[in-house]
Amino acid sequence: MLFIAAALLTASMHSLGVVEATAVPTSTDARVAASAPMRHAPPEIAPGPAVDALAAASGQAWLDVLAAAPPTVLRAADSDARVTATAMDDPPSSTLVTAWWAALTPASRTVLTDDAPVVVGNLDGVPFDVRDAANRAVLTSRLADPQASTALTAMLGQVQESLAQEPGDPRKYLVTLDTRGSGRCAISVGDIGTAGHVSVVVPGIFFTVNGQMADFTATAGDVYREQATLAPVAAPADGAGVAVLAWMGYRTPGISDFMSLDLAHLGADRLVRTLDGIRSVRTGHEPRLGVVAHSYGSTTAMIALSSGRVSVDSLTMLGSPGSSVTTADQLAVTPGEVYVGGAHWDPVAGTGFFGTDPGLAAFGAARLDLLATDDPDGRGDVFRQPFGHNDYLKPGTASLHDVALIAVGRGDLVRGEHREGDGPDGGVVQATPDMYLVRPQDLQPRD
């Protein structure tokens, strides 16, 4: 049944132009990185013994060699697929990186940021304003490269559009920019380095940097604005304001591989590093840190938070197809702060396709009131209920409001579902193949 829903979903997205054509990635990101145009390393600079030594190092030794390298070596290293792969795929722990960066002189930090922006911009544990500056420099340089491929230019164009600022908008930070293969990107709306409440939004299947980054960042902006309106009732936090990270930090599945958990496991590793990086940079004044995960992203988030490697203050799952996690107690989340919601006519929520459905009562999550349609208690609700698989974070929905309340530490104000009983399906509406599985309007680009 999930296959039917996915097939209809991807067909609708292509017919509406939501998914744009992207280049087919090679089998490894590193191979693509080796051929992609880079900002630095002109032809006359060939990777020499110093770059080879950096490429062979790992952990603290890698950081030490990086800090000692002169600008010419840094420029060559920043174009070496082996070195950039270490920064993006197998970096030193964010705790090591944070301590290393703090010990550098201001002059050394400037040299690293200017001459190795790909490395610095994607290294968890480096301050977010520094990563933003480095990644923006790479974005500008590659957009100006006349030899850039059409696919790369389209991807970078989406990132550039995502960073556009309107008067009065919160500042945006380009936290991750990986142009290998189909790309990875993360953009923060608001300052993760100072905000008291930080949310990381994890997408599900069919999301690509080339196709949806601008829309996904706009969604993060909607979450930000909803949270900001709750400032008068927000729980105390160590920091001022809110920040929402549009985290397209892993390659999400397409129609050919959405039934596999391989990308969820890879994404979980990257999500762990991202969350740990936020905590490391904020050591001593950590924010309230929450994850908002949609669809396949919830499976990815549960794998990450059951790994024992990182913890968060809240987890909100929307339209989840489940995971191997059987109870909320297995997740490194503050007790009582795991939430799950399933909307009307969502063909994915409640399926338990990848294991246990977190919407089941036995799972132990707090279930959001997303199924009521006619205000049965006569309370005059001002928020509409979400409908379909892609409606959860749209302005005006009860689900967006609940997500915002949870993020600012006021999950106590979120209502539970209206239910006459908890059957084996946990009360989630189950779709059948002959139903309207997904409405076309659920998939349209933003107004």
MOJOPE-V280620 format. One record per residue. PHI is phi as a letter, one per 20 degrees, with the letter a starting at -180 (none if undefined). BURIAL is I if it has 24 or more other C-alpha atoms within 12 Angstrom, else O. Layout:
phi=PHI burial=BURIAL
phi=PHI burial=BURIAL
This chain:
phi=none burial=I
phi=f burial=I
phi=f burial=O
phi=f burial=O
phi=f burial=I
phi=f burial=I
phi=f burial=I
phi=f burial=I
phi=f burial=I
phi=f burial=I
phi=f burial=O
phi=f burial=I
phi=f burial=I
phi=f burial=O
phi=f burial=O
phi=e burial=O
phi=m burial=O
phi=f burial=I
phi=e burial=I
phi=e burial=I
phi=f burial=O
phi=c burial=I
phi=f burial=O
phi=f burial=O
phi=f burial=O
phi=f burial=O
phi=f burial=O
phi=c burial=O
phi=f burial=I
phi=f burial=I
phi=f burial=O
phi=f burial=I
phi=f burial=I
phi=f burial=O
phi=d burial=O
phi=f burial=I
phi=f burial=I
phi=d burial=I
phi=f burial=I
phi=d burial=I
phi=l burial=I
phi=f burial=O
phi=g burial=O
phi=f burial=O
phi=d burial=O
phi=d burial=O
phi=g burial=I
phi=d burial=O
phi=g burial=O
phi=f burial=I
phi=f burial=I
phi=f burial=O
phi=f burial=I
phi=f burial=I
phi=f burial=I
phi=e burial=O
phi=e burial=O
phi=b burial=I
phi=l burial=O
phi=f burial=O
phi=f burial=O
phi=f burial=I
phi=f burial=I
phi=f burial=O
phi=f burial=I
phi=f burial=I
phi=f burial=I
phi=e burial=O
phi=f burial=I
phi=f burial=O
phi=g burial=I
phi=f burial=I
phi=f burial=I
phi=f burial=I
phi=f burial=I
phi=f burial=I
phi=f burial=I
phi=f burial=I
phi=d burial=I
phi=e burial=I
phi=f burial=I
phi=f burial=I
phi=f burial=I
phi=f burial=I
phi=f burial=I
phi=f burial=I
phi=f burial=I
phi=e burial=I
phi=d burial=I
phi=b burial=I
phi=e burial=I
phi=g burial=I
phi=g burial=I
phi=f burial=I
phi=f burial=I
phi=f burial=I
phi=f burial=I
phi=f burial=I
phi=f burial=I
phi=f burial=I
phi=f burial=I
phi=f burial=O
phi=e burial=O
phi=f burial=O
phi=f burial=O
phi=g burial=O
phi=f burial=O
phi=f burial=I
phi=f burial=I
phi=f burial=O
phi=f burial=I
phi=f burial=I
phi=f burial=I
phi=f burial=I
phi=d burial=I
phi=c burial=I
phi=f burial=I
phi=f burial=I
phi=f burial=I
phi=f burial=I
phi=f burial=I
phi=c burial=I
phi=d burial=I
phi=f burial=I
phi=o burial=I
phi=e burial=I
phi=g burial=I
phi=f burial=I
phi=f burial=I
phi=f burial=I
phi=f burial=I
phi=f burial=I
phi=f burial=I
phi=f burial=I
phi=f burial=I
phi=f burial=I
phi=f burial=I
phi=f burial=I
phi=g burial=I
phi=f burial=O
phi=f burial=O
phi=f burial=I
phi=f burial=I
phi=e burial=O
phi=f burial=O
phi=f burial=O
phi=e burial=O
phi=f burial=O
phi=f burial=O
phi=f burial=O
phi=f burial=I
phi=f burial=I
phi=f burial=I
phi=f burial=I
phi=f burial=I
phi=f burial=I
phi=f burial=I
phi=f burial=I
phi=f burial=I
phi=f burial=I
phi=f burial=I
phi=f burial=I
phi=e burial=I
phi=g burial=I
phi=d burial=O
phi=e burial=O
phi=g burial=O
phi=n burial=O
phi=f burial=O
phi=f burial=I
phi=f burial=I
phi=d burial=I
phi=c burial=I
phi=e burial=I
phi=e burial=I
phi=c burial=I
phi=b burial=I
phi=d burial=I
phi=e burial=I
phi=f burial=I
phi=l burial=I
phi=e burial=I
phi=n burial=I
phi=c burial=I
phi=b burial=I
phi=b burial=I
phi=c burial=I
phi=e burial=I
phi=e burial=I
phi=n burial=I
phi=e burial=I
phi=f burial=I
phi=f burial=I
phi=c burial=I
phi=f burial=I
phi=f burial=I
phi=c burial=I
phi=c burial=I
phi=d burial=I
phi=d burial=I
phi=e burial=I
phi=d burial=I
phi=e burial=I
phi=d burial=I
phi=f burial=I
phi=m burial=I
phi=e burial=I
phi=c burial=I
phi=f burial=I
phi=f burial=I
phi=e burial=I
phi=c burial=I
phi=f burial=I
phi=f burial=I
phi=f burial=I
phi=f burial=I
phi=f burial=I
phi=f burial=I
phi=f burial=I
phi=g burial=I
phi=f burial=I
phi=f burial=I
phi=f burial=I
phi=g burial=I
phi=f burial=I
phi=f burial=I
phi=f burial=I
phi=f burial=I
phi=f burial=O
phi=e burial=I
phi=g burial=I
phi=f burial=O
phi=d burial=O
phi=f burial=I
phi=f burial=I
phi=g burial=O
phi=b burial=I
phi=e burial=I
phi=q burial=I
phi=d burial=I
phi=n burial=I
phi=c burial=I
phi=b burial=I
phi=c burial=I
phi=e burial=I
phi=f burial=I
phi=d burial=I
phi=e burial=I
phi=e burial=I
phi=b burial=I
phi=f burial=I
phi=e burial=I
phi=f burial=I
phi=d burial=I
phi=f burial=O
phi=e burial=O
phi=c burial=O
phi=f burial=I
phi=e burial=I
phi=e burial=O
phi=e burial=I
phi=g burial=O
phi=f burial=I
phi=f burial=I
phi=f burial=I
phi=f burial=I
phi=f burial=I
phi=f burial=I
phi=f burial=I
phi=f burial=I
phi=f burial=I
phi=g burial=I
phi=f burial=I
phi=f burial=I
phi=f burial=I
phi=f burial=I
phi=f burial=I
phi=f burial=I
phi=f burial=I
phi=f burial=I
phi=f burial=I
phi=e burial=I
phi=g burial=O
phi=n burial=O
phi=b burial=O
phi=f burial=I
phi=e burial=I
phi=f burial=I
phi=d burial=I
phi=c burial=I
phi=d burial=I
phi=d burial=I
phi=c burial=I
phi=d burial=I
phi=l burial=I
phi=g burial=I
phi=f burial=I
phi=f burial=I
phi=f burial=I
phi=g burial=I
phi=f burial=I
phi=f burial=I
phi=f burial=I
phi=f burial=I
phi=e burial=I
phi=d burial=I
phi=e burial=O
phi=n burial=O
phi=d burial=O
phi=b burial=I
phi=c burial=I
phi=c burial=I
phi=e burial=I
phi=b burial=I
phi=c burial=I
phi=d burial=I
phi=d burial=I
phi=c burial=I
phi=m burial=I
phi=e burial=I
phi=e burial=I
phi=n burial=I
phi=a burial=I
phi=f burial=I
phi=f burial=I
phi=d burial=I
phi=b burial=I
phi=f burial=I
phi=f burial=O
phi=e burial=I
phi=e burial=I
phi=e burial=I
phi=c burial=I
phi=g burial=I
phi=g burial=O
phi=n burial=I
phi=d burial=I
phi=d burial=I
phi=c burial=I
phi=b burial=I
phi=b burial=I
phi=c burial=I
phi=e burial=I
phi=g burial=I
phi=l burial=I
phi=e burial=I
phi=f burial=I
phi=d burial=I
phi=g burial=I
phi=n burial=I
phi=f burial=I
phi=l burial=I
phi=f burial=I
phi=d burial=I
phi=p burial=O
phi=f burial=I
phi=f burial=I
phi=f burial=I
phi=e burial=I
phi=f burial=I
phi=g burial=I
phi=f burial=O
phi=f burial=I
phi=n burial=I
phi=e burial=I
phi=f burial=I
phi=d burial=I
phi=f burial=I
phi=e burial=I
phi=d burial=I
phi=d burial=I
phi=f burial=I
phi=c burial=O
phi=c burial=O
phi=l burial=O
phi=f burial=O
phi=e burial=O
phi=m burial=O
phi=e burial=O
phi=m burial=O
phi=g burial=O
phi=d burial=O
phi=d burial=O
phi=e burial=I
phi=e burial=I
phi=f burial=I
phi=c burial=I
phi=n burial=I
phi=e burial=I
phi=c burial=I
phi=d burial=I
phi=f burial=I
phi=d burial=I
phi=e burial=I
phi=g burial=I
phi=n burial=O
phi=e burial=I
phi=f burial=I
phi=f burial=I
phi=f burial=I
phi=f burial=I
phi=f burial=I
phi=g burial=I
phi=f burial=I
phi=f burial=I
phi=f burial=I
phi=f burial=I
phi=e burial=I
phi=m burial=I
phi=c burial=I
phi=f burial=I
phi=f burial=O
phi=e burial=O
phi=e burial=I
phi=e burial=I
phi=e burial=I
phi=f burial=I
phi=e burial=O
phi=c burial=O
phi=e burial=O
phi=r burial=O
phi=d burial=O
phi=e burial=O
phi=f burial=O
phi=e burial=I
phi=m burial=I
phi=n burial=I
phi=f burial=I
phi=f burial=I
phi=e burial=I
phi=e burial=I
phi=c burial=O
phi=g burial=O
phi=e burial=O
phi=e burial=O
phi=f burial=O
phi=f burial=I
phi=b burial=I
phi=f burial=I
phi=g burial=I
phi=f burial=O
phi=f burial=I
phi=d burial=I
phi=f burial=O
phi=g burial=I
phi=f burial=O
phi=f burial=O
